[in-house]
Amino acid sequence: MILPGQRLPIVIAMRPVDFRRGHDGLAATIQNELGLDP
């Protein structure tokens, strides 16, 4: 749940993303390209 006043990082995509990959494919892209923990 997102609570008011909570600090959340915002990540903006600079390149197009293929949403046909599904949740697992997008999470893998986040890990590989950005080095973040989805």
N, C-alpha and C positions, 0 to 999 in steps of 0.2 A: 504494500500500500504506500502511496506517495502522500506524505504529510506536509502541511504548510510549514514553511520555514526550514525545511530540510534541504541541505546542499546536495545537489545532484550534478555529476559531470555530464556535459553535453558533447556528443561527438558528431561532427558533421562530415558526411561522405563527400569526397571531392571527385570521385569517379562513379559512373553508373554501377549499380549492383543488380545481379540477376536473381530476382526473388523466386525463380522456379527451383532453386536449390533446396528450398525448405529450411526448417529451423536448424537442423544439424549442419547443413552446408553453409549457412550464413554464420553460425557460431564458429565453424572452422575457419572461415575467412577472417573473422574478427581476431581470432587467436593468431593466425599466421601473418596477416598484413599489419595489424595494429599492435600486436603483442599485449592485448588486453584480455581479461578474464570475463567472458560473456556470462 
